[in-house]
Amino acid sequence: MDETAILRSATAADLPALRALWERCGLHPSRSDTDTRLATLIDYAGGLFVVAEQAGIVIGSVMASWDGRRGWINVSLRRGPRISSATAE
C-alpha cells in the first residue's frame, strides 16, 4: 500500500471530511464556522487552507487565518491511531 500523502489546497467538497477530522482531533469549530463561511474562505484564500490526503482520504489539514492584527495557523493530523492538533498564534 502506498503510504505517500499529498498536500493540496482544500475544496468545499472536503468540508465533510475536514469536519470529521476536526471532531476526531477534539476540535469544535464555532457556530459561525458554517460550511458556507468556510467555503467562502477556501474560495477567497485557498492557499491558506491545505489538506493532506492519503489514498483518497483526508488525513490532515492546515488552516491559516489573519484578523488584520494577529495570525493563526491551525494544524490537525490523523496518522494511524495517533490524532493530534495544534494552534500557533
N, C-alpha and C positions, 0 to 999 in steps of 0.2 A: 504494500500500500504506500502511495506517495505521501510523505509527511510534509511536503513543501506547502507553506502558507504564502498567499499573495496579499499584498496591500493594494487597496483601490479606493477610490472615492465612493462614499456611501450614496445610495439612491433611495428615493422614497419607498421603493419596493423592499428595502432592507429593514424598514421600521419594525415590523412584527418580530423578526429575528433579533433585532437590537434590543427591543423591549424585553424579550425573553432572556437574553444575555444579561442585561442590567438587573433584572429580577434575581437571577441566579447569583449575581455578584452582591446582592443586598442593596442595590441602588434603587431609589424610588424617586423618579423624576417628579417635579412639582406638577400640580394640576394645570399650570399654564403651559407645560411642555406637551401640548397636544400633537397628534400626528400632523395636523395642518401646519402648526408653527415649526415643527422640526423639518417638515418637507420644505418650507419656505427657507429655513436656514441652509438646507442642503442646496437648494437652487441658487441662493444668494452667494454662499461661500463654501461650495462643495469641497474645495481643497482643505478646509479646516475640519472636515468630518470624514474620517477614514475608517474603513473596516478591514479586518484581517479575515481571510476566507481560506478554508482548507477543505478540499474535496467537496466544494459546493456548500459548505456550512460556515456560517459566520461564527468565528471563534474569538473575535476581539474587536474593540473599537477605540478610536482616539477622537475626541471632540475638543476643539479649541474654541474659545469664545472670548469676547472683549466687550466691556461695557462703556468704553470711552476713557476709562481711567485704569482699570485693572483687567488682567487677562487670566484665563483659567485653561488648564489642559486636564481633561478627564480621560483616564485610561481604564478599560475593562478588558480582561483576558480570561478565556477558558482554555485550559490546556490539560487534557486528560482529566483526572479527578480534581485538579487544582483550579480554583477560581479566585481571582483577585481583582481588586480595583484600587485606583489611587487618583487623587486630585492634587494638582500643583497650582498654587496661586502666585 
